[in-house]
């Protein structure tokens, strides 16, 4: 995992931590695919709705922030929320 991948993981953790009741259950798995970084986000099942939000709006906002950060680094990012 490169330094940029760690920065992306750290940013995602910082965004998600205040949203959940069980911050210890947050797990982020980075998968580097060249210019694209896939971040698999896993949270406690009881916190899944808080991360996704109504009609997925919160998840869209998280993805937008992560995309902006990745663009600054010349990369693409995909945030995958897994159960």
C-alpha positions in Angstrom: 0.0 0.0 0.0 1.5 3.3 -1.1 1.4 6.5 0.9 -1.4 8.0 -1.2 -3.5 4.9 -0.6 -3.0 5.3 3.1 -4.0 8.9 2.9 -7.2 7.9 1.1 -7.9 5.2 3.7 -7.3 7.7 6.5 -9.6 10.3 5.0 -12.4 7.8 4.5 -12.0 6.6 8.1 -12.1 10.2 9.3 -15.4 10.9 7.4 -17.1 7.7 8.5 -16.1 7.6 12.2 -18.5 10.3 13.5 -21.4 8.7 11.6 -21.4 5.4 13.4 -22.1 4.1 16.9 -19.4 1.4 16.7 -16.2 3.1 15.3 -14.1 0.1 16.3 -16.0 -2.0 13.7 -14.9 0.2 10.8 -12.7 -1.8 8.3 -11.3 -0.3 5.1 -9.6 -2.6 2.6 -7.7 -0.7 -0.1 -7.2 -2.6 -3.4 -4.8 -0.9 -5.8 -5.6 -1.4 -9.5 -3.1 0.9 -11.2 -4.6 4.4 -11.4 -7.8 3.2 -9.6 -8.0 2.6 -5.9 -10.9 0.5 -4.7 -11.7 1.1 -1.0 -14.0 -1.5 0.5 -15.7 -0.1 3.5 -17.2 -2.4 6.1 -19.1 -1.2 9.2 -21.2 -2.8 11.9 -24.6 -4.0 10.3 -26.5 -1.7 12.7 -24.5 1.3 11.4 -25.0 0.5 7.7 -28.1 2.8 7.3 -26.2 5.7 8.9 -23.4 5.4 6.4 -25.6 5.0 3.4 -28.2 7.6 4.5 -31.7 8.3 3.1 -31.8 7.3 -0.6 -28.0 6.9 -0.6 -27.4 10.6 -0.3 -24.8 10.2 2.5 -22.9 7.5 0.5 -23.0 9.8 -2.6 -21.5 12.6 -0.5 -18.7 10.4 0.8 -17.9 9.2 -2.7 -17.8 12.8 -4.0 -15.3 13.9 -1.3 -13.2 10.8 -2.0 -13.3 11.5 -5.7 -12.2 15.1 -5.2 -9.2 13.9 -3.2 -8.3 11.2 -5.7 -8.5 13.7 -8.6 -5.9 15.9 -6.8 -3.6 12.9 -6.8 -4.3 12.0 -10.5 -6.1 8.8 -9.6 -9.6 7.4 -9.5 -11.3 6.0 -6.4 -14.2 3.7 -6.0 -15.8 3.5 -2.5 -17.5 0.1 -2.1 -19.7 -0.2 0.9 -19.9 -3.9 1.8 -22.0 -5.7 4.4 
